Amino acid sequence: MGMHGMEWQKMVSGDPYNPADPELAAARKQCRELYQTINGGHPQRDALLYRLLGSRGQLCHINPPFFCDYGVNIHVGENFYANVNCTILDVCEVHIGANVLLAPNVQIFTATHPVAVAPRIAGVEFGKPVRIGNNVWIGGGSVICPGVTIGDNSVIGAGSVVTRDIPAGVVAVGNPCRVLRAMTADELANP
């Protein structure tokens, strides 16, 4: 996707935007068609992932089904793995580092809505980017909320709802997700 209009620019900048904008609707439709082809086990699945994602490392594996809004705002590092039913709502950029593991049913959301009733009813949306560091493992059924950063080497326990930043080198769990403990030196050792 080359040049983008005003609503696209507002969307990726995290400003309020109109999701019904024809350019955005067409981009979501194109994205859905592409990931449905990938999810269907197309023989060129790996090449299609290169087209779908904004950028990715050489080693990248996503088990279908996989769902996203635009795809192009998703950037994953080397040795990325997402298990089944991964959903990434990428109205803003999602940066995921190297050696990241996503268990089944992980959801990463950049899209959000106003708290105020009138703009929400009018269909206004906005987003906040998500960043996940290197060597992170996110447990099954976890939800990563808009604007969250997860530091390098951390582990997010299954079923967690991550509503705020998580520092590097910790085990964090729960709803809302909180740091349970720092990782030990042995756990952080890299062979």
Steps between C-alpha positions, in 0.01 A plus 500: 500500500664818385362845580240522771225752560417715799299240694783245464751757625278587796449130578866398506589813698256403774267792432121462479403378154199375305522119450229522231737696273500325158880465493501333843209274409677393179827437687322282759322309220832438321659389828213256572523348155874448545483346848207278397719365221784447748265337753374266227843339469602658169821341366666844483406571862847623602525743209151628578606571860769729358227686311264515797738623770675837499830324567620170639811300572611215279368239744134576566225250566134580555261208550163565339252632562650845537308828496600866467357832381765621253809282538736769372524656846633173650879463524647180642862407563697187423375163629143617566235239582125552542280203579137461385235771528736793533322833449688826451294816451764719340352845447830626647835328473573180686873431541591153619864410561703189420437160659146583608251220567124557502292211637151423362231769512732795570336831414694822441292815469611845390144609417291673763194723529421824682356472849259786420169370367434746213826442306476126562146491357626708206752223426820683592794271572865555584798284580813467706807303381614180672862394549616155605872453561733215411478150652147551636254215558131587523278227644176372350191718503688814599380843391748781432317835520568816294813696584674223696873428487637166623872496576761253374513147643171524690234231532129580508294227668204336326173690518663831593351834401792738453367852558830678575870469419690195625874544569776280359599173666189422702220246527166683499153350535136579564214729420616768510848363432750575777863407553515178700879487530827588335658225294807331646847526349471135393169571328648799318815312389532476125678181382 
